[in-house]
Amino acid sequence: MDFADAKASQLTYASVKNKDGSYVAPSVTAASEAASNAQLKPDLTFSAIWAPGATSYPITAQSWVLLYQKQSSSNTTKMLKAYVGYLVGDGQKLLAPLGYATLPSNIDQQAKAQVSKIGT
């Protein structure tokens, strides 16, 4: 069960010892902190599991949007840019209230730059 479901169900959850030896409770802030400390690959994928940082939550999972940079039509390009742009833009505002972590600023900026590269 993920944090959002545990929180919504009002379940009890425990702090977990992280890589730096701190016990960290699950939260959207701790998950974002783990992502900000994770090793980011050139394609912007990463694993925040066991990421360093005193306030990093050690057990997280990421979701990805993977797509081809070159699209078959200008309409497809336009629609993908709008959709993915929303996910890394205004869509981020919806995550924390639902119990999901937002992208940390270092990844968010790079994700927005990747969206601009989508073309035909």
Secondary structure, 3 states (H helix, E strand, C coil): CCHHHHHHCCCCCCCEECCCCCEECCCHHHHHHHHHHCCCCCCCCCCCCCCCCCCCCCCCCCCCCCCCCECCCHHHHHHHHHHHHHHHCHHHHHHHHHCCCCCCHHHHHHHHHHHCCCEC
